Amino acid sequence: MSDDKKKTTCPAAIALEAIRGRWKLLILQQLYVRVNRFGELRRALDGISEKVLVQQLRELERDGIIQRKIYTQVPPKVEYSLTPLGRNLRPIVEGLHEWGMRYLSENG
C-alpha cells in the first residue's frame, strides 16, 4: 500500500484506492472466474499493454489482493490467483457493477 493510502483515514477511500484504475476491476473479474496466466489475462483484456498489465498485477499483488505462483519448469510458468482478501472483494465488485448498470440506465 502506498504512503498516500496509509495517510487516508476513510476505510472506503482506502478500499477504492486499492481497486482504482481502468484495468484492476477487469483483472479481478477474470480472476473470479479462474486462475490465469499472464498471456491469458493479456488476451482477455483487449487493449491493455504488456507494461500496464505488469504494473497493475504488481500493484494488486503488493496490496495483497492477488498472488503470483511461479512454477520452476521450462518454459517458466506463472499463474495469478486471488488471495483470501481478493476473494472477499467479490461482493463489493459485484455491487459496484450493479450500481454502475443502474446508473447507466438512469443517466444514459
C-alpha positions in Angstrom: 0.0 0.0 0.0 1.4 3.4 -0.9 2.2 6.1 1.7 -0.8 8.2 0.4 -3.2 5.3 1.2 -1.7 4.9 4.7 -2.4 8.6 5.4 -6.1 8.3 4.5 -8.4 7.7 7.4 -11.5 6.8 5.5 -11.7 3.0 5.0 -13.9 3.3 2.0 -11.4 5.6 0.3 -8.6 3.1 1.1 -10.7 0.3 -0.5 -11.5 2.3 -3.6 -7.8 3.3 -4.0 -6.8 -0.4 -3.9 -9.0 -1.2 -6.9 -8.8 2.2 -8.7 -7.8 2.3 -12.3 -9.0 1.3 -15.7 -7.8 -2.3 -15.5 -7.8 -3.6 -11.9 -11.5 -4.4 -11.8 -11.3 -6.1 -15.1 -8.3 -8.2 -13.9 -10.3 -9.1 -10.8 -13.3 -10.2 -12.9 -11.0 -12.5 -14.9 -9.6 -14.0 -11.7 -13.0 -14.5 -10.1 -13.7 -17.0 -13.0 -10.4 -18.9 -12.6 -6.6 -18.8 -12.1 -5.0 -17.1 -15.1 -1.5 -17.0 -16.7 -0.2 -13.7 -17.9 -0.9 -14.4 -21.5 -4.5 -15.4 -20.7 -5.0 -12.1 -18.9 -3.5 -10.1 -21.8 -5.7 -11.8 -24.3 -8.8 -11.4 -22.2 -8.2 -7.7 -21.6 -8.5 -6.2 -25.0 -6.4 -3.0 -25.4 -4.2 -3.4 -22.3 -0.4 -3.1 -23.0 2.0 -5.5 -21.5 3.6 -2.8 -19.5 0.3 -1.7 -17.9 -0.7 -5.2 -17.2 2.5 -5.9 -15.4 2.1 -2.7 -13.4 -1.5 -3.4 -12.4 -0.7 -7.0 -11.4 2.3 -5.8 -9.3 0.1 -3.3 -7.5 -2.7 -5.8 -6.8 0.0 -8.3 -5.6 1.7 -5.6 -3.4 -1.7 -4.8 -1.8 -2.4 -8.5 -1.0 -5.3 -8.8 -3.4 -3.8 -11.3 -5.8 -0.9 -13.8 -5.6 1.6 -15.0 -8.2 2.7 -18.6 -8.2 5.9 -19.3 -10.1 6.5 -22.9 -11.4 10.1 -23.9 -11.9 9.9 -25.5 -15.3 10.9 -24.8 -18.9 9.4 -22.6 -20.2 8.7 -20.7 -17.0 5.0 -20.8 -15.9 3.4 -18.1 -13.7 -0.2 -18.1 -12.5 -2.2 -15.4 -10.9 -5.0 -16.0 -8.5 -6.9 -14.3 -5.8 -5.8 -14.2 -2.1 -8.5 -14.5 0.6 -8.5 -10.7 0.7 -9.1 -10.6 -3.0 -12.0 -13.2 -2.8 -13.5 -11.0 0.0 -13.7 -8.2 -2.5 -16.0 -10.1 -4.9 -19.3 -8.9 -3.4 -18.1 -5.3 -3.4 -17.0 -5.6 -7.0 -20.4 -7.1 -7.9 -22.1 -4.3 -6.0 -20.2 -1.7 -8.0 -21.1 -3.5 -11.2 -24.8 -3.5 -10.3 -24.7 0.2 -9.2 -22.9 1.1 -12.5 -25.6 -0.7 -14.5 -28.4 1.2 -12.7 -26.5 4.5 -13.1 -26.1 3.9 -16.8 -29.7 3.0 -17.3 -30.9 6.1 -15.4 -28.4 8.6 -16.7 -27.6 7.1 -20.1 
